[in-house]
Amino acid sequence: MTTPHVFRAGAPANLATLRSLRELPGRWMGKGFNLISRPDKHDEQPFFLQLSATQETIEFAPIGAPVPNRGSAQDDIFFRGVHYTQQIADAATGGALHFETGMWLDVPATTAPAAPETVTRLATIPHGMPCWRRENR
């Protein structure tokens, strides 16, 4: 009889383990400007140019512990990162212009496939546009 592998939750996140993401946790606020060209069915024009002054808030929090990614051709790796909520409102009306949730992950180098350490962003934007981004360091 063999003993099954036993896995348990990792220790709580330490900001230093977030490496390049370590300065993100917290609430960030600012003002901005948004320019968007969107379809204009009502005036029978192809597009309408919308300009908005904005009030923006983004809040980052560490993911509670390293997240295991099980390997088959290599040993397991562990992601560390932050999750976030971003809200952008029209500065004049307070109306919502953008709402997004997601994660920034610090991904260690891998051997199968061979890839350098990366930072990856996963985002969900409610109007149906998921975003996935990967950057080599």
DOTOR-509210 format. One record per residue (C-alpha): residue in one letter; x, y, z. Coordinates in Angstrom, 2 decimals, always signed. Last residue first. Layout:
+---------+---------+---------+---------+
| residuo |      px |      py |      pz |
+---------+---------+---------+---------+
|       A |       X |       Y |       Z |
...
+---------+---------+---------+---------+
***
This chain:
+---------+---------+---------+---------+
| residuo |      px |      py |      pz |
+---------+---------+---------+---------+
|       R |  +10.82 |  +39.74 |  -17.61 |
|       N |   +8.45 |  +38.12 |  -20.06 |
|       E |   +4.97 |  +39.60 |  -20.12 |
|       R |   +1.70 |  +37.69 |  -20.33 |
|       R |   -1.74 |  +39.20 |  -20.78 |
|       W |   -5.20 |  +37.71 |  -20.68 |
|       C |   -8.29 |  +39.85 |  -21.04 |
|       P |  -11.90 |  +38.77 |  -20.96 |
|       M |  -14.17 |  +41.09 |  -22.99 |
|       G |  -17.81 |  +40.29 |  -22.29 |
|       H |  -19.27 |  +43.59 |  -21.14 |
|       P |  -18.52 |  +42.59 |  -17.53 |
|       I |  -14.71 |  +43.02 |  -17.73 |
|       T |  -12.81 |  +40.04 |  -16.37 |
|       A |   -9.04 |  +40.21 |  -16.08 |
|       L |   -6.03 |  +37.88 |  -15.88 |
|       R |   -2.64 |  +39.57 |  -15.81 |
|       T |   +0.59 |  +37.57 |  -16.01 |
|       V |   +4.09 |  +38.42 |  -14.79 |
|       T |   +6.76 |  +36.11 |  -16.10 |
|       E |   +9.79 |  +34.06 |  -15.01 |
|       P |  +11.40 |  +32.60 |  -18.11 |
|       A |   +9.98 |  +29.72 |  -20.13 |
|       A |  +11.11 |  +26.18 |  -20.93 |
|       P |   +7.96 |  +24.15 |  -21.46 |
|       A |   +8.54 |  +22.09 |  -19.46 |
|       T |  +11.32 |  +23.85 |  -17.52 |
|       T |   +9.40 |  +26.71 |  -15.92 |
|       A |  +10.39 |  +30.13 |  -14.57 |
|       P |   +8.22 |  +31.41 |  -11.74 |
|       V |   +4.85 |  +33.08 |  -12.35 |
|       D |   +4.10 |  +36.35 |  -10.54 |
|       L |   +0.36 |  +36.76 |  -10.94 |
|       W |   -1.75 |  +39.90 |  -11.45 |
|       M |   -5.39 |  +39.10 |  -10.79 |
|       G |   -8.79 |  +40.25 |  -11.95 |
|       T |  -11.82 |  +42.46 |  -11.55 |
|       E |  -13.02 |  +45.22 |  -13.85 |
|       F |  -15.65 |  +47.95 |  -13.84 |
|       H |  -15.73 |  +50.74 |  -16.44 |
|       L |  -17.77 |  +53.84 |  -17.25 |
|       A |  -20.00 |  +54.01 |  -14.16 |
|       G |  -21.90 |  +57.26 |  -13.71 |
|       G |  -20.55 |  +59.76 |  -11.19 |
|       T |  -22.05 |  +62.53 |  -13.33 |
|       A |  -19.16 |  +64.97 |  -13.82 |
|       A |  -16.18 |  +62.72 |  -13.01 |
|       D |  -17.52 |  +59.83 |  -15.12 |
|       A |  -16.63 |  +56.70 |  -13.16 |
|       I |  -13.82 |  +54.15 |  -13.35 |
|       Q |  -13.72 |  +51.15 |  -11.01 |
|       Q |  -10.89 |  +48.63 |  -10.72 |
|       T |  -11.00 |  +45.59 |   -8.43 |
|       Y |   -7.82 |  +43.65 |   -7.78 |
|       H |   -6.25 |  +40.30 |   -6.93 |
|       V |   -2.57 |  +40.08 |   -6.07 |
|       G |   +0.12 |  +37.52 |   -6.75 |
|       R |   +2.05 |  +34.40 |   -6.00 |
|       F |   +2.01 |  +31.37 |   -8.26 |
|       F |   +3.60 |  +28.12 |   -7.12 |
|       I |   +5.24 |  +25.56 |   -9.39 |
|       D |   +4.81 |  +21.79 |   -9.25 |
|       D |   +7.71 |  +19.69 |  -10.50 |
|       Q |   +8.15 |  +19.17 |  -14.23 |
|       A |   +6.55 |  +17.09 |  -17.00 |
|       S |   +3.33 |  +16.66 |  -15.02 |
|       G |   +3.17 |  +19.83 |  -12.98 |
|       R |   +0.45 |  +20.99 |  -10.63 |
|       N |   +0.04 |  +24.74 |  -10.31 |
|       P |   +0.02 |  +25.51 |   -6.60 |
|       V |   -1.26 |  +28.90 |   -5.40 |
|       P |   +1.02 |  +30.62 |   -2.87 |
|       A |   -1.04 |  +32.09 |   -0.01 |
|       G |   -3.75 |  +34.68 |   +0.66 |
|       I |   -3.72 |  +36.44 |   -2.72 |
|       P |   -2.41 |  +39.88 |   -1.84 |
|       A |   -4.87 |  +42.78 |   -2.11 |
|       F |   -5.08 |  +45.47 |   -4.81 |
|       E |   -7.65 |  +48.28 |   -5.02 |
|       I |   -8.16 |  +50.44 |   -8.09 |
|       T |  -10.09 |  +53.71 |   -8.09 |
|       E |  -10.60 |  +56.14 |  -10.98 |
|       Q |  -12.46 |  +59.44 |  -11.31 |
|       T |  -12.84 |  +60.32 |  -14.97 |
|       A |  -13.10 |  +63.25 |  -17.39 |
|       S |  -15.03 |  +61.93 |  -20.36 |
|       L |  -14.88 |  +62.21 |  -24.16 |
|       Q |  -17.24 |  +60.15 |  -26.35 |
|       L |  -16.67 |  +60.09 |  -30.13 |
|       F |  -19.69 |  +58.59 |  -31.92 |
|       F |  -19.20 |  +56.11 |  -34.74 |
|       P |  -20.69 |  +54.74 |  -37.99 |
|       Q |  -23.34 |  +57.45 |  -38.19 |
|       E |  -27.04 |  +56.71 |  -38.39 |
|       D |  -27.73 |  +59.13 |  -35.53 |
|       H |  -29.22 |  +56.39 |  -33.32 |
|       K |  -26.85 |  +53.58 |  -34.45 |
|       D |  -23.71 |  +55.32 |  -33.20 |
|       P |  -21.02 |  +52.69 |  -32.54 |
|       R |  -18.29 |  +53.74 |  -30.10 |
|       S |  -15.13 |  +55.81 |  -30.30 |
|       I |  -13.74 |  +56.21 |  -26.81 |
|       L |  -11.67 |  +58.90 |  -25.12 |
|       N |  -11.22 |  +58.69 |  -21.36 |
|       F |   -9.43 |  +61.20 |  -19.13 |
|       G |   -8.06 |  +60.67 |  -15.66 |
|       K |   -8.34 |  +61.45 |  -11.99 |
|       G |   -6.81 |  +59.36 |   -9.25 |
|       M |   -7.20 |  +56.74 |   -6.57 |
|       W |   -5.05 |  +53.80 |   -5.44 |
|       R |   -6.09 |  +51.49 |   -2.60 |
|       G |   -3.51 |  +49.08 |   -1.22 |
|       P |   -1.36 |  +46.20 |   -2.41 |
|       L |   +0.74 |  +47.17 |   -5.48 |
|       E |   +4.24 |  +47.58 |   -4.01 |
|       R |   +4.99 |  +43.83 |   -3.83 |
|       L |   +4.15 |  +43.08 |   -7.48 |
|       S |   +7.79 |  +42.88 |   -8.66 |
|       R |   +8.62 |  +40.32 |   -5.94 |
|       L |   +5.33 |  +39.11 |   -4.43 |
|       T |   +7.35 |  +37.07 |   -1.91 |
|       A |   +8.31 |  +40.31 |   -0.13 |
|       L |   +4.62 |  +40.96 |   +0.60 |
|       N |   +4.39 |  +37.77 |   +2.71 |
|       A |   +1.34 |  +35.70 |   +1.86 |
|       P |   -0.06 |  +33.38 |   +4.52 |
|       A |   +1.52 |  +29.90 |   +4.68 |
|       G |   +0.49 |  +27.36 |   +2.09 |
|       A |   -2.62 |  +25.21 |   +2.24 |
|       R |   -2.04 |  +21.49 |   +2.58 |
|       F |   -1.03 |  +18.73 |   +0.23 |
|       V |   -0.69 |  +15.05 |   +1.08 |
|       H |   +0.58 |  +12.62 |   -1.51 |
|       P |   -1.02 |   +9.24 |   -1.03 |
|       T |   +0.85 |   +6.59 |   +1.00 |
|       T |   +1.37 |   +3.42 |   -0.95 |
|       M |   +0.00 |   +0.00 |   +0.00 |
+---------+---------+---------+---------+
***
